[in-house]
Amino acid sequence: MTVAVKICGIRDAVGLDAAVEAGADYVGFVFFPPSPRFVTPTQAAALSGRHAGGPVRVGLFVDPTDDDLAATLAAVPLGLIQLQGEETPARVAAIRARFGLPVMKALGIGSEDDFAAMEAFAPVVDRLQFDAKAPPGAVLPGGNAQPFEWRLMAGRAIPRPWQLAGGLTPANVAEAIRVSGAPAVDVSSGVERSRGVKDPALIRAFVAAARADRA
């Protein structure tokens, strides 16, 4: 099975074009102002419009209001909503019902105990993302370039399609897939030449490494 790849934090044409040309399955736009990868809905719409079809456009939100979501969706067509904050299962279900789009919930993992949340979210999401738990005091809930122990995923029954995130790079993604059994991977900082600036060569290398591990 080919591993699906998401390139997150796209904020310029160079990054988007590289992700499309490399064959990424998903590209992510970050609608969270504190992030160095933040884009406005207008900017995301202009970027998305560069390519007809292609990767699924994912919008990353952190505890968004309905007005936030509505305004963004009015500007840019998204295929998937990614919720990266402290959203409850009830809130996730409400967003999914109101906006009629698939929803992915990110869960921060630091230890075995953190998987307990999966049971509550699985019935109300379309996908799950397992990311490294943000360190204490971190401004960003994700995108902190920190991996977690991939062996925590090995052999685990996950009731929804899922992807692995957190500290992945072209150098370690094949090993992460091998150890965790991940069917999909998500990268942001690991393909950047500087904070928030994607590197086309790293994007190409990441996609190639992810796909080389399993066919």
Protein Blocks (a to p, Z undefined) as FASTA:
>chain_A
ZZddddehiabfklmmmmmmnopabdcdddbfklmkbccfklmmmmmmmpgghidddddd
ehiafklmmmmmmmpccfbdcdfblbdfklmmmmmmmnopacddddddfbfklmmmmmmm
mmmcfbdcddddddehiabfghnopacdfklmgopacfbdcddeehiafklmmmmmmmno
pabdcdfklmcfbghiacfklmmmmmmmmmmmpZZ
